């Protein structure tokens, strides 16, 4: 009995330690990173082979879409000053990026694509106090021939209840299928992002094209679009669906270029 009672305080301390520092335990980051993708695969197992599935972006405008994820500045992620440590920003941003990719770019992920990170930059505006809740809002800033640039904002509430911006981050991503690099505009269009402000019209545009593309490849007993995707070279001509002319993307160009110029001057 004495032995049992002597182990209870130790067990309580260990349990408290695990709960307080759960985000920093071995393999915790890996498990949290993989959960959104595993959830996508498990809940979408039938969608993978369904050529009629509605693309994941559902007709959203790429420059107006916002994706948010909720977080808290836990004890294990804060420094001795009682603020979220600078090293914890990229760790939690990784989780936000994975949630974004598994949601908005689900079709790309389901067809075997992956989204490597090229670089990350941070501008810190205000500290995030210990145990405070904060939100990471991710949105597409712009893209070029290879890279997609996401703007990520860490926001929350001040003690007075006012909105406050804690940090701004620009992350640079490319799109891969195996060793093949897929153009950002194609991934966005294939996942259902559209240029029209009329939601019904926009869904009918790129979403319908995406469905028709999968149907045509399946009827021909061919591989999925990411495997078949190719850029034109001097030796071969690209399939028509690999060209921007096939998709509703023309009206993106003016804003995309303007944003890219501004981003280059500010961050790149």
C-alpha beads as a LAMMPS data file, in Angstrom:
LAMMPS data file: protein, C-alpha beads

268 atoms
267 bonds

1 atom types
1 bond types

-500.0 500.0 xlo xhi
-500.0 500.0 ylo yhi
-500.0 500.0 zlo zhi

Masses

1 110.0

Atoms # bond

1 1 1 0.000 0.000 0.000
2 1 1 2.805 2.401 0.919
3 1 1 4.498 1.597 -2.364
4 1 1 1.287 2.409 -4.249
5 1 1 0.845 5.755 -2.493
6 1 1 4.478 6.648 -3.101
7 1 1 4.097 6.150 -6.847
8 1 1 0.915 8.222 -7.156
9 1 1 2.619 11.630 -6.763
10 1 1 5.246 10.617 -9.311
11 1 1 2.570 9.450 -11.759
12 1 1 0.661 12.696 -11.264
13 1 1 3.786 14.744 -11.939
14 1 1 4.547 12.742 -15.075
15 1 1 0.965 13.090 -16.323
16 1 1 1.058 16.843 -15.726
17 1 1 4.397 17.042 -17.542
18 1 1 3.038 15.158 -20.552
19 1 1 -0.066 17.349 -20.736
20 1 1 1.840 20.618 -20.374
21 1 1 4.594 19.705 -22.820
22 1 1 2.615 17.484 -25.192
23 1 1 3.432 19.595 -28.256
24 1 1 7.175 19.174 -27.670
25 1 1 7.275 15.441 -26.947
26 1 1 9.248 13.173 -29.311
27 1 1 7.377 12.651 -32.595
28 1 1 4.592 15.049 -31.507
29 1 1 5.322 17.482 -34.353
30 1 1 5.452 14.636 -36.887
31 1 1 2.158 13.191 -35.660
32 1 1 0.440 16.597 -35.747
33 1 1 1.803 17.238 -39.237
34 1 1 0.554 13.916 -40.566
35 1 1 -2.922 14.014 -39.009
36 1 1 -4.521 16.370 -41.597
37 1 1 -3.183 14.279 -44.481
38 1 1 -4.185 10.966 -42.866
39 1 1 -7.646 12.374 -42.163
40 1 1 -7.912 13.431 -45.803
41 1 1 -6.898 9.983 -47.050
42 1 1 -9.207 8.109 -44.674
43 1 1 -12.253 10.287 -45.294
44 1 1 -11.677 10.560 -49.040
45 1 1 -10.721 6.994 -49.938
46 1 1 -13.685 6.741 -52.329
47 1 1 -13.027 10.195 -53.813
48 1 1 -9.563 9.214 -55.056
49 1 1 -10.984 7.016 -57.823
50 1 1 -14.091 9.142 -58.455
51 1 1 -13.642 11.240 -61.614
52 1 1 -16.803 13.208 -60.766
53 1 1 -15.569 14.582 -57.440
54 1 1 -16.018 18.337 -57.020
55 1 1 -12.612 20.053 -56.834
56 1 1 -11.557 21.039 -53.333
57 1 1 -11.338 24.833 -53.754
58 1 1 -15.038 24.975 -54.787
59 1 1 -14.818 27.987 -57.093
60 1 1 -13.018 30.316 -54.683
61 1 1 -11.137 33.324 -56.000
62 1 1 -7.426 32.658 -55.295
63 1 1 -6.801 36.255 -54.191
64 1 1 -9.847 36.516 -51.924
65 1 1 -9.797 33.103 -50.259
66 1 1 -8.799 32.939 -46.572
67 1 1 -7.960 29.802 -44.582
68 1 1 -7.701 30.020 -40.787
69 1 1 -6.420 27.713 -38.057
70 1 1 -6.597 28.216 -34.281
71 1 1 -3.603 27.878 -31.941
72 1 1 -2.508 28.628 -28.369
73 1 1 0.840 29.752 -26.959
74 1 1 1.434 26.761 -24.676
75 1 1 4.045 26.668 -21.909
76 1 1 6.455 24.448 -23.831
77 1 1 6.432 26.814 -26.828
78 1 1 7.137 30.028 -24.891
79 1 1 10.451 31.546 -23.800
80 1 1 11.581 32.740 -20.364
81 1 1 10.012 36.154 -21.069
82 1 1 6.552 34.588 -21.177
83 1 1 6.042 35.051 -24.926
84 1 1 5.755 32.620 -27.808
85 1 1 9.330 31.747 -28.740
86 1 1 10.544 32.837 -32.173
87 1 1 11.398 29.194 -32.898
88 1 1 7.759 28.202 -32.329
89 1 1 6.408 30.390 -35.132
90 1 1 7.728 28.202 -37.983
91 1 1 6.743 25.017 -36.125
92 1 1 3.113 26.075 -35.841
93 1 1 3.131 27.595 -39.304
94 1 1 4.061 24.140 -40.626
95 1 1 0.846 22.792 -39.113
96 1 1 -1.198 25.621 -40.623
97 1 1 0.328 24.987 -44.049
98 1 1 -0.453 21.279 -43.875
99 1 1 -4.051 22.042 -42.907
100 1 1 -4.308 24.472 -45.817
101 1 1 -2.862 21.984 -48.326
102 1 1 -5.067 19.132 -47.101
103 1 1 -8.150 21.322 -47.472
104 1 1 -7.825 23.741 -50.383
105 1 1 -5.404 21.575 -52.393
106 1 1 -6.976 18.236 -51.484
107 1 1 -7.350 17.096 -55.104
108 1 1 -3.666 17.673 -55.754
109 1 1 -2.752 15.733 -52.597
110 1 1 -5.176 12.880 -53.327
111 1 1 -3.683 12.385 -56.785
112 1 1 -0.191 11.908 -55.359
113 1 1 1.094 15.483 -55.284
114 1 1 3.072 17.065 -52.479
115 1 1 3.955 20.656 -51.585
116 1 1 7.609 21.210 -50.567
117 1 1 8.587 24.377 -48.719
118 1 1 11.203 26.529 -50.443
119 1 1 11.706 29.314 -47.903
120 1 1 10.040 31.229 -45.089
121 1 1 10.431 34.836 -43.938
122 1 1 8.987 36.442 -40.814
123 1 1 8.277 40.011 -39.733
124 1 1 7.463 40.231 -36.015
125 1 1 5.095 43.036 -34.991
126 1 1 3.957 42.169 -31.440
127 1 1 4.676 39.368 -28.974
128 1 1 2.157 36.599 -28.295
129 1 1 1.709 36.274 -24.495
130 1 1 1.859 32.934 -22.692
131 1 1 -1.356 30.859 -23.013
132 1 1 -2.924 33.363 -25.422
133 1 1 -5.054 32.125 -28.291
134 1 1 -4.074 33.233 -31.772
135 1 1 -5.152 32.573 -35.336
136 1 1 -3.022 31.896 -38.398
137 1 1 -4.732 33.141 -41.547
138 1 1 -3.213 31.876 -44.798
139 1 1 -3.977 33.319 -48.212
140 1 1 -2.455 33.194 -51.665
141 1 1 -0.358 36.287 -52.298
142 1 1 0.846 35.471 -55.818
143 1 1 2.864 32.956 -57.864
144 1 1 5.349 32.714 -60.697
145 1 1 6.288 29.933 -63.115
146 1 1 7.480 27.662 -60.294
147 1 1 6.682 29.091 -56.867
148 1 1 3.463 29.824 -54.994
149 1 1 3.726 32.510 -52.296
150 1 1 1.440 32.322 -49.266
151 1 1 0.952 35.240 -46.886
152 1 1 0.376 34.010 -43.334
153 1 1 -0.758 36.372 -40.585
154 1 1 -0.645 35.566 -36.863
155 1 1 -3.469 37.563 -35.277
156 1 1 -5.341 37.702 -31.984
157 1 1 -6.905 39.978 -29.397
158 1 1 -5.219 42.483 -27.099
159 1 1 -6.115 42.756 -23.401
160 1 1 -8.591 45.477 -24.371
161 1 1 -10.219 43.189 -26.932
162 1 1 -8.798 44.966 -29.970
163 1 1 -7.574 43.038 -33.003
164 1 1 -3.797 42.789 -33.072
165 1 1 -1.304 41.577 -35.677
166 1 1 1.489 39.542 -34.095
167 1 1 3.488 38.403 -37.092
168 1 1 3.493 38.306 -40.896
169 1 1 5.138 35.470 -42.788
170 1 1 5.677 34.769 -46.474
171 1 1 6.186 31.122 -47.394
172 1 1 7.342 29.932 -50.796
173 1 1 6.120 26.567 -52.111
174 1 1 6.435 24.469 -55.240
175 1 1 4.248 21.587 -56.397
176 1 1 5.705 18.151 -57.031
177 1 1 4.484 14.828 -58.348
178 1 1 7.411 12.490 -57.899
179 1 1 10.335 14.505 -59.286
180 1 1 8.095 16.414 -61.700
181 1 1 7.376 20.086 -60.951
182 1 1 3.793 21.184 -61.638
183 1 1 3.068 24.833 -62.517
184 1 1 1.207 26.702 -59.719
185 1 1 -1.507 28.049 -62.051
186 1 1 -2.353 24.483 -63.104
187 1 1 -2.625 23.226 -59.522
188 1 1 -4.900 26.119 -58.542
189 1 1 -7.156 25.641 -61.568
190 1 1 -7.183 21.847 -61.196
191 1 1 -8.233 22.209 -57.536
192 1 1 -11.129 24.474 -58.538
193 1 1 -9.864 27.995 -57.888
194 1 1 -11.516 30.348 -60.366
195 1 1 -11.273 33.904 -61.622
196 1 1 -14.969 34.736 -61.867
197 1 1 -16.645 36.588 -58.982
198 1 1 -19.906 34.780 -59.780
199 1 1 -19.552 31.629 -57.683
200 1 1 -21.913 29.490 -59.744
201 1 1 -20.201 30.552 -62.962
202 1 1 -16.739 29.994 -61.537
203 1 1 -17.570 26.489 -60.287
204 1 1 -18.893 25.636 -63.728
205 1 1 -15.637 26.861 -65.264
206 1 1 -12.524 25.304 -63.709
207 1 1 -14.328 22.737 -61.578
208 1 1 -16.145 21.362 -64.614
209 1 1 -12.930 21.309 -66.630
210 1 1 -11.210 19.417 -63.833
211 1 1 -13.983 16.812 -63.690
212 1 1 -14.037 16.450 -67.481
213 1 1 -10.269 15.991 -67.517
214 1 1 -10.380 13.163 -64.967
215 1 1 -13.291 11.546 -66.830
216 1 1 -11.464 11.648 -70.168
217 1 1 -8.311 10.111 -68.730
218 1 1 -10.267 7.404 -66.904
219 1 1 -12.326 6.518 -69.975
220 1 1 -9.090 6.117 -71.888
221 1 1 -7.805 3.935 -69.023
222 1 1 -4.977 6.395 -68.648
223 1 1 -3.094 7.636 -65.606
224 1 1 -4.257 10.508 -63.398
225 1 1 -3.746 14.126 -64.556
226 1 1 -0.657 14.742 -62.424
227 1 1 1.101 11.726 -63.902
228 1 1 0.091 12.767 -67.425
229 1 1 0.953 16.460 -66.941
230 1 1 3.834 17.711 -69.065
231 1 1 5.223 20.990 -70.332
232 1 1 5.820 21.560 -74.015
233 1 1 9.404 21.346 -75.245
234 1 1 11.110 21.515 -78.620
235 1 1 10.792 17.737 -78.788
236 1 1 7.116 17.387 -77.871
237 1 1 3.869 19.320 -77.765
238 1 1 1.999 19.495 -74.463
239 1 1 -1.590 18.158 -74.242
240 1 1 -4.157 20.932 -74.654
241 1 1 -5.235 20.645 -71.007
242 1 1 -1.670 21.440 -69.885
243 1 1 -2.014 24.889 -71.440
244 1 1 -3.507 27.944 -69.641
245 1 1 -5.821 28.435 -72.639
246 1 1 -7.777 25.342 -71.569
247 1 1 -8.576 26.829 -68.147
248 1 1 -10.270 29.955 -66.816
249 1 1 -7.073 31.654 -65.600
250 1 1 -6.540 34.652 -67.913
251 1 1 -8.083 37.217 -65.580
252 1 1 -5.650 36.200 -62.811
253 1 1 -2.650 37.516 -64.707
254 1 1 -2.871 41.267 -64.153
255 1 1 -3.343 41.000 -60.396
256 1 1 -0.813 38.170 -60.129
257 1 1 1.911 40.248 -61.799
258 1 1 1.137 43.346 -59.742
259 1 1 1.304 41.358 -56.526
260 1 1 4.528 39.640 -57.607
261 1 1 6.207 42.999 -58.272
262 1 1 5.159 44.336 -54.864
263 1 1 6.269 41.160 -53.116
264 1 1 9.652 41.225 -54.853
265 1 1 10.249 44.760 -53.605
266 1 1 9.132 43.994 -50.053
267 1 1 10.316 40.455 -49.273
268 1 1 12.233 38.779 -52.099

Bonds

1 1 1 2
2 1 2 3
3 1 3 4
4 1 4 5
5 1 5 6
6 1 6 7
7 1 7 8
8 1 8 9
9 1 9 10
10 1 10 11
11 1 11 12
12 1 12 13
13 1 13 14
14 1 14 15
15 1 15 16
16 1 16 17
17 1 17 18
18 1 18 19
19 1 19 20
20 1 20 21
21 1 21 22
22 1 22 23
23 1 23 24
24 1 24 25
25 1 25 26
26 1 26 27
27 1 27 28
28 1 28 29
29 1 29 30
30 1 30 31
31 1 31 32
32 1 32 33
33 1 33 34
34 1 34 35
35 1 35 36
36 1 36 37
37 1 37 38
38 1 38 39
39 1 39 40
40 1 40 41
41 1 41 42
42 1 42 43
43 1 43 44
44 1 44 45
45 1 45 46
46 1 46 47
47 1 47 48
48 1 48 49
49 1 49 50
50 1 50 51
51 1 51 52
52 1 52 53
53 1 53 54
54 1 54 55
55 1 55 56
56 1 56 57
57 1 57 58
58 1 58 59
59 1 59 60
60 1 60 61
61 1 61 62
62 1 62 63
63 1 63 64
64 1 64 65
65 1 65 66
66 1 66 67
67 1 67 68
68 1 68 69
69 1 69 70
70 1 70 71
71 1 71 72
72 1 72 73
73 1 73 74
74 1 74 75
75 1 75 76
76 1 76 77
77 1 77 78
78 1 78 79
79 1 79 80
80 1 80 81
81 1 81 82
82 1 82 83
83 1 83 84
84 1 84 85
85 1 85 86
86 1 86 87
87 1 87 88
88 1 88 89
89 1 89 90
90 1 90 91
91 1 91 92
92 1 92 93
93 1 93 94
94 1 94 95
95 1 95 96
96 1 96 97
97 1 97 98
98 1 98 99
99 1 99 100
100 1 100 101
101 1 101 102
102 1 102 103
103 1 103 104
104 1 104 105
105 1 105 106
106 1 106 107
107 1 107 108
108 1 108 109
109 1 109 110
110 1 110 111
111 1 111 112
112 1 112 113
113 1 113 114
114 1 114 115
115 1 115 116
116 1 116 117
117 1 117 118
118 1 118 119
119 1 119 120
120 1 120 121
121 1 121 122
122 1 122 123
123 1 123 124
124 1 124 125
125 1 125 126
126 1 126 127
127 1 127 128
128 1 128 129
129 1 129 130
130 1 130 131
131 1 131 132
132 1 132 133
133 1 133 134
134 1 134 135
135 1 135 136
136 1 136 137
137 1 137 138
138 1 138 139
139 1 139 140
140 1 140 141
141 1 141 142
142 1 142 143
143 1 143 144
144 1 144 145
145 1 145 146
146 1 146 147
147 1 147 148
148 1 148 149
149 1 149 150
150 1 150 151
151 1 151 152
152 1 152 153
153 1 153 154
154 1 154 155
155 1 155 156
156 1 156 157
157 1 157 158
158 1 158 159
159 1 159 160
160 1 160 161
161 1 161 162
162 1 162 163
163 1 163 164
164 1 164 165
165 1 165 166
166 1 166 167
167 1 167 168
168 1 168 169
169 1 169 170
170 1 170 171
171 1 171 172
172 1 172 173
173 1 173 174
174 1 174 175
175 1 175 176
176 1 176 177
177 1 177 178
178 1 178 179
179 1 179 180
180 1 180 181
181 1 181 182
182 1 182 183
183 1 183 184
184 1 184 185
185 1 185 186
186 1 186 187
187 1 187 188
188 1 188 189
189 1 189 190
190 1 190 191
191 1 191 192
192 1 192 193
193 1 193 194
194 1 194 195
195 1 195 196
196 1 196 197
197 1 197 198
198 1 198 199
199 1 199 200
200 1 200 201
201 1 201 202
202 1 202 203
203 1 203 204
204 1 204 205
205 1 205 206
206 1 206 207
207 1 207 208
208 1 208 209
209 1 209 210
210 1 210 211
211 1 211 212
212 1 212 213
213 1 213 214
214 1 214 215
215 1 215 216
216 1 216 217
217 1 217 218
218 1 218 219
219 1 219 220
220 1 220 221
221 1 221 222
222 1 222 223
223 1 223 224
224 1 224 225
225 1 225 226
226 1 226 227
227 1 227 228
228 1 228 229
229 1 229 230
230 1 230 231
231 1 231 232
232 1 232 233
233 1 233 234
234 1 234 235
235 1 235 236
236 1 236 237
237 1 237 238
238 1 238 239
239 1 239 240
240 1 240 241
241 1 241 242
242 1 242 243
243 1 243 244
244 1 244 245
245 1 245 246
246 1 246 247
247 1 247 248
248 1 248 249
249 1 249 250
250 1 250 251
251 1 251 252
252 1 252 253
253 1 253 254
254 1 254 255
255 1 255 256
256 1 256 257
257 1 257 258
258 1 258 259
259 1 259 260
260 1 260 261
261 1 261 262
262 1 262 263
263 1 263 264
264 1 264 265
265 1 265 266
266 1 266 267
267 1 267 268
